[in-house]
Amino acid sequence: MKKYLVICAGLCVALAFSSCKSKESAYRKAYDKAKAQDAAVITENNGYDDTPVVTPFVDTPVTENNVVTNEDNVQVRSENLTVVNGSGLKAYSVVVGSFSVKSNAESLVSRLRSQGYDAQLAYNSARDMYRVVASSYADKASAIQSRTRLRDTYPDAWLLYYGY
């Protein structure tokens, strides 16, 4: 009895799978119908095919490389400072450290000077902070370049505008 039940179930499954098979003729009918619609559209448009034409991408080598600077987009802080130790600040300075303890700031200034920087120490009385300036420039572009180089060692370096 179980043997007949298993055989019948197998035949039913085989019949079900064989009837679900898609026929090539069904795909052919759909293809022919789409072609007929395309032909009808072309005849309606007086023989013109208004299907959009896409221009192929052509990979060409770069012959010129223009570098655009975003000096106007670089954030600059402005603070009133008093120079405590150094030759004086120019319009744009690169600050690499801010300390509330003067001896910590002086330690960083001496380390920067030993590395060849014209480091200076400035005091912001409004915030009660000592600012360690690694370099100072008259123009913003030079200050930005210096800040970019210093960020390798001092990732929090920022630009200061000193309005005299």
Summary of the structure (lengths in Angstrom):
residues: 164
radius of gyration: 38.3
end to end distance: 105.6
largest distance: 107.3
contacts: 371
relative contact order: 0.15
helix: 40%
strand: 20%
